[in-house]
Each structure stands twice: as C-alpha cells, then as structure tokens.
C-alpha cells in the first residue's frame, strides 16, 4: 500500500509546481505517488494510506478537472477510506478560501481526517492575461509546500495519523 497519494490539477503550472515540491520532500519520508487529477481514480485512493490534494482556484471554486476526479471517485470509495489523513494545497488568484472549503466538504463526506490547515498560495492574478499566463510560484510558498509534503508523509509512515 502506498503511504501518500498526491493528486493535482494544473493548467498554468502553479499547482503543478506546488504538488511537485510536496512530492520531492515527501518521497524522502515515505512511499509517495504523484498523479494528475485526470490520471487518478478510485483505485489510487484505495491503495493509499493518506492524501494530499492540490487544486487551482478557478472562478472562486475547485478547477473542473479536479472536480471531475472527485466526481469519478466519490461513490466508488465512499465508506472504504474513512479515517485516513489528508491535507490540501490551493493555488489561488484571488483568495482560495472557497476552493479549500469545497475540498474540505468532499473530504468530510469521505470521512477523511484533516491533519493540517490548507496551504493557500495567492498569486494575485487578476487580469485575463495574468490569469492565463504560465505561473511561477515564489520560493517561500514552495518551501511551505515542501514542509507540508514532508510532514504529512512522515506522519503517515510513522503511524502518527
């Protein structure tokens, strides 16, 4: 069984950078799988002890591809992953709070256990050009993603969660 599954979606690179940073730090602590939301599904959730979800905020909500992952997986794993730990990261252009709330509600429905506050990186993209541009996540934000990935993986591997 995989210790940690990291599932992410990224159109402009921000969430990908965040997920990759968490993955690099986590794999030093435990067995970790990194998958895009388009690739991941119920079997991946069932095969992991814990989860890190990373989504961009699109129109103040979870990005559609990430929502599709949840839609495809929700009922197939309902009642089968209860109590497993999870954390989340959001790459935002405005505030990211609603995206984080939506993910938390899905996780609550699965009866997952939140073990860390969401890491929300606000890149303040406000114009159409900024929103659609390839993103560069600042190093201090990537460091927060690394810390979260390493701590979550270590906690799962040690049985603390």
ABEGO torsion letter per residue (X at the ends): XBABBBBBBBAAGAAAAAAAAAAAAAAAABBBBBBBAAABBAAAAAABABBBBBBBBBGGBBBAAAAAAAAAAAAAABGAABGBBBBBBBBBABAGAAAAAAAAAAAAAAGBBBABBBBBBBAGBABAAAAABBBBBBAAAAAAAAAAAAAAAAAAAAGAX
